[in-house]
């Protein structure tokens, strides 16, 4: 039963993985997404 709280903490941790990956990306990869493409 001690593993149950650990799993609960892993759930929100996975949700933060995506935002963290986006923050790790270099800015020049995000610029084309922010700028309107012709």
Secondary structure as UniProt FT lines:
FT   HELIX           2..24
FT   HELIX           27..34
//
